[in-house]
Amino acid sequence: MRITALRTAYVAAVLAGTAYAVVVLRGPQGIPGLLEKRHLIADYKSKNEKLNREIVQKQDRINRLAGSTVEQEFEIRKRLKLAKPGEKIYILDGTSPTTEPGQESSAPANK
């Protein structure tokens, strides 16, 4: 009789623990919450990688500007819209030119 009572108590404890585990895992803090957190982590990682790429690009640009006076002059002239004496600048459709001053475009000229 005592063994049967112990077994019954053991089975009841296991069933109660299993029921509790099922309820907890199906709740908002369970598996759905875990999946949502994994998606957030993946999103944050992709945003972080994008920001790291932007940082590297900006550091490269800063290094180019620090090492080249020609690059500095071009950037100053572009931002401040300055021109050298006797130089004419044409601004079309609000877009900036793709070639630096003094360089010819690689596009073939129509004659």
Backbone as CSV, one residue per row, in Angstrom:
resi,resn,N_x,N_y,N_z,CA_x,CA_y,CA_z,C_x,C_y,C_z
1,MET,0.807,-1.179,0.000,0.000,0.000,0.000,0.867,1.267,0.000
2,ARG,1.939,1.199,0.783,2.822,2.344,0.838,3.512,2.577,-0.510
3,ILE,3.903,1.523,-1.210,4.548,1.631,-2.522,3.573,2.237,-3.531
4,THR,2.331,1.855,-3.482,1.333,2.395,-4.400,1.126,3.889,-4.154
5,ALA,1.124,4.313,-2.921,0.957,5.730,-2.594,2.166,6.528,-3.087
6,LEU,3.367,5.971,-2.929,4.572,6.635,-3.422,4.549,6.750,-4.943
7,ARG,4.151,5.671,-5.610,4.062,5.709,-7.072,3.033,6.732,-7.528
8,THR,1.909,6.746,-6.868,0.863,7.690,-7.236,1.355,9.122,-7.031
9,ALA,2.030,9.372,-5.937,2.572,10.708,-5.672,3.633,11.071,-6.723
10,TYR,4.468,10.121,-7.075,5.505,10.350,-8.091,4.873,10.661,-9.441
11,VAL,3.890,9.866,-9.866,3.211,10.076,-11.149,2.497,11.423,-11.140
12,ALA,1.862,11.776,-10.018,1.167,13.065,-9.918,2.163,14.215,-10.026
13,ALA,3.327,14.091,-9.412,4.349,15.139,-9.483,4.882,15.285,-10.905
14,VAL,5.123,14.177,-11.572,5.609,14.223,-12.956,4.557,14.858,-13.868
15,LEU,3.303,14.475,-13.702,2.238,15.054,-14.529,2.070,16.544,-14.247
16,ALA,2.158,16.942,-12.983,2.052,18.365,-12.640,3.216,19.146,-13.242
17,GLY,4.410,18.595,-13.157,5.578,19.255,-13.755,5.465,19.366,-15.258
18,THR,4.981,18.311,-15.903,4.792,18.332,-17.354,3.739,19.356,-17.737
19,ALA,2.620,19.381,-17.018,1.562,20.354,-17.306,2.075,21.777,-17.130
20,TYR,2.846,22.017,-16.087,3.418,23.335,-15.852,4.367,23.723,-16.988
21,ALA,5.198,22.796,-17.416,6.142,23.065,-18.506,5.405,23.409,-19.794
22,VAL,4.338,22.680,-20.101,3.563,22.950,-21.319,2.941,24.336,-21.252
23,VAL,2.345,24.679,-20.109,1.705,25.990,-19.968,2.742,27.107,-20.091
24,VAL,3.875,26.951,-19.449,4.908,27.983,-19.487,5.486,28.129,-20.891
25,LEU,5.758,27.026,-21.565,6.365,27.091,-22.905,5.399,27.640,-23.957
26,ARG,4.114,27.505,-23.754,3.146,28.020,-24.715,2.805,29.480,-24.457
27,GLY,3.197,30.035,-23.332,2.891,31.419,-22.975,3.797,32.399,-23.702
28,PRO,3.608,33.690,-23.438,4.386,34.724,-24.147,5.876,34.703,-23.815
29,GLN,6.247,34.172,-22.678,7.654,34.080,-22.320,8.289,32.772,-22.775
30,GLY,7.532,31.922,-23.399,8.014,30.610,-23.808,8.609,30.631,-25.205
31,ILE,8.220,29.646,-26.001,8.772,29.476,-27.346,8.459,30.664,-28.255
32,PRO,7.229,31.224,-28.271,6.993,32.400,-29.121,7.895,33.579,-28.755
33,GLY,8.102,33.781,-27.475,8.994,34.857,-27.045,10.423,34.608,-27.488
34,LEU,10.852,33.368,-27.416,12.201,33.003,-27.845,12.386,33.258,-29.344
35,LEU,11.392,32.881,-30.145,11.475,33.098,-31.587,11.499,34.590,-31.917
36,GLU,10.686,35.368,-31.209,10.673,36.812,-31.441,12.031,37.423,-31.101
37,LYS,12.629,36.976,-30.015,13.950,37.496,-29.632,15.012,37.119,-30.659
38,ARG,14.908,35.930,-31.208,15.876,35.525,-32.244,15.744,36.401,-33.482
39,HIS,14.500,36.729,-33.867,14.297,37.613,-35.018,14.856,39.010,-34.733
40,LEU,14.643,39.504,-33.527,15.186,40.810,-33.166,16.710,40.800,-33.196
41,ILE,17.299,39.742,-32.708,18.765,39.639,-32.718,19.293,39.642,-34.152
42,ALA,18.622,38.906,-35.040,19.049,38.877,-36.447,18.927,40.263,-37.072
43,ASP,17.835,40.975,-36.778,17.667,42.332,-37.304,18.759,43.262,-36.784
44,TYR,19.039,43.181,-35.495,20.067,44.038,-34.913,21.445,43.725,-35.487
45,LYS,21.716,42.454,-35.741,23.012,42.091,-36.331,23.151,42.663,-37.735
46,SER,22.097,42.591,-38.540,22.179,43.130,-39.901,22.332,44.648,-39.873
47,LYS,21.617,45.326,-38.970,21.766,46.777,-38.853,23.169,47.135,-38.381
48,ASN,23.704,46.356,-37.472,25.048,46.597,-36.958,26.092,46.432,-38.061
49,GLU,25.942,45.399,-38.890,26.871,45.194,-40.006,26.796,46.364,-40.988
50,LYS,25.585,46.835,-41.263,25.420,47.969,-42.176,26.108,49.208,-41.610
51,LEU,25.918,49.470,-40.328,26.560,50.622,-39.699,28.081,50.483,-39.685
52,ASN,28.585,49.277,-39.467,30.038,49.062,-39.509,30.598,49.326,-40.893
53,ARG,29.867,48.903,-41.948,30.314,49.194,-43.317,30.347,50.698,-43.566
54,GLU,29.325,51.420,-43.083,29.303,52.873,-43.251,30.467,53.521,-42.522
55,ILE,30.789,53.029,-41.340,31.910,53.579,-40.577,33.210,53.389,-41.348
56,VAL,33.412,52.211,-41.907,34.637,51.932,-42.666,34.715,52.843,-43.886
57,GLN,33.592,53.013,-44.599,33.583,53.888,-45.766,33.926,55.324,-45.383
58,LYS,33.362,55.799,-44.283,33.638,57.172,-43.858,35.076,57.325,-43.381
59,GLN,35.623,56.302,-42.731,37.022,56.367,-42.320,37.938,56.392,-43.540
60,ASP,37.618,55.613,-44.565,38.414,55.631,-45.796,38.368,57.012,-46.445
61,ARG,37.180,57.609,-46.462,37.031,58.938,-47.056,37.839,59.962,-46.267
62,ILE,37.794,59.877,-44.947,38.571,60.792,-44.111,40.066,60.611,-44.374
63,ASN,40.517,59.374,-44.485,41.933,59.116,-44.769,42.332,59.654,-46.135
64,ARG,41.436,59.495,-47.138,41.735,60.047,-48.464,41.844,61.571,-48.408
65,LEU,40.915,62.209,-47.694,40.953,63.667,-47.588,42.184,64.137,-46.815
66,ALA,42.582,63.400,-45.793,43.745,63.795,-45.001,45.043,63.651,-45.786
67,GLY,45.081,62.736,-46.720,46.321,62.469,-47.436,46.453,63.137,-48.782
68,SER,45.399,63.745,-49.287,45.454,64.290,-50.637,44.926,65.721,-50.663
69,THR,45.804,66.651,-51.020,45.365,68.045,-51.113,44.433,68.254,-52.308
70,VAL,44.612,67.481,-53.366,43.726,67.583,-54.525,42.310,67.169,-54.131
71,GLU,42.214,66.099,-53.380,40.907,65.620,-52.911,40.276,66.662,-51.980
72,GLN,41.084,67.277,-51.127,40.565,68.317,-50.234,40.036,69.504,-51.038
73,GLU,40.821,69.935,-52.013,40.408,71.079,-52.834,39.112,70.777,-53.570
74,PHE,39.012,69.588,-54.128,37.794,69.208,-54.852,36.587,69.225,-53.918
75,GLU,36.741,68.690,-52.717,35.631,68.639,-51.753,35.228,70.044,-51.313
76,ILE,36.205,70.907,-51.056,35.913,72.284,-50.655,35.183,73.016,-51.775
77,ARG,35.668,72.855,-52.990,35.034,73.529,-54.125,33.623,73.014,-54.351
78,LYS,33.414,71.723,-54.145,32.084,71.142,-54.349,31.116,71.623,-53.273
79,ARG,31.536,71.593,-52.025,30.629,71.967,-50.932,30.353,73.459,-50.881
80,LEU,31.373,74.268,-51.082,31.212,75.721,-50.989,30.876,76.361,-52.327
81,LYS,30.835,75.534,-53.382,30.532,75.994,-54.736,31.461,77.141,-55.150
82,LEU,32.741,76.912,-54.945,33.756,77.893,-55.306,34.336,77.564,-56.680
83,ALA,34.808,78.583,-57.336,35.446,78.396,-58.639,36.734,79.210,-58.673
84,LYS,37.670,78.754,-59.472,38.911,79.495,-59.661,38.629,80.651,-60.616
85,PRO,39.473,81.679,-60.587,39.253,82.814,-61.497,39.267,82.358,-62.956
86,GLY,38.280,82.806,-63.715,38.189,82.454,-65.122,37.531,81.108,-65.387
87,GLU,37.130,80.404,-64.359,36.525,79.090,-64.507,35.003,79.231,-64.489
88,LYS,34.344,78.485,-65.367,32.885,78.508,-65.413,32.352,77.171,-64.915
89,ILE,31.312,77.237,-64.094,30.685,76.026,-63.567,29.228,76.029,-63.988
90,TYR,28.799,74.912,-64.574,27.409,74.768,-64.993,26.747,73.726,-64.088
91,ILE,25.621,74.096,-63.521,24.878,73.181,-62.667,23.608,72.802,-63.412
92,LEU,23.447,71.500,-63.677,22.304,71.008,-64.427,21.423,70.146,-63.536
93,ASP,20.141,70.421,-63.510,19.134,69.615,-62.803,19.468,69.366,-61.339
94,GLY,20.270,70.165,-60.731,20.579,70.003,-59.324,21.464,68.812,-58.998
95,THR,21.998,68.122,-59.999,22.883,66.989,-59.745,24.327,67.455,-59.829
96,SER,25.174,66.802,-59.064,26.582,67.162,-59.087,27.273,66.418,-60.227
97,PRO,28.310,66.993,-60.803,29.029,66.314,-61.887,29.735,65.072,-61.364
98,THR,29.885,64.092,-62.247,30.492,62.831,-61.827,31.998,62.823,-62.021
99,THR,32.536,63.796,-62.747,33.984,63.835,-62.956,34.562,65.030,-62.220
100,GLU,35.817,64.908,-61.842,36.505,65.989,-61.165,36.864,67.068,-62.183
101,PRO,37.055,68.302,-61.726,37.451,69.367,-62.647,38.772,69.029,-63.321
102,GLY,38.836,69.316,-64.602,40.055,69.048,-65.348,40.119,67.657,-65.934
103,GLN,39.165,66.795,-65.623,39.146,65.451,-66.175,38.027,65.355,-67.190
104,GLU,38.269,64.590,-68.218,37.253,64.400,-69.242,36.413,63.188,-68.913
105,SER,35.184,63.214,-69.362,34.285,62.099,-69.156,34.672,60.951,-70.060
106,SER,34.399,59.731,-69.641,34.734,58.568,-70.454,33.668,58.270,-71.495
107,ALA,32.563,59.018,-71.463,31.493,58.819,-72.436,31.931,59.345,-73.798
108,PRO,31.572,58.632,-74.890,31.965,59.098,-76.217,31.179,60.372,-76.582
109,ALA,31.862,61.277,-77.241,31.235,62.539,-77.650,30.516,62.331,-78.976
110,ASN,29.331,62.886,-79.072,28.563,62.834,-80.334,29.006,63.983,-81.210
111,LYS,29.349,63.673,-82.457,29.804,64.709,-83.393,28.872,64.828,-84.544
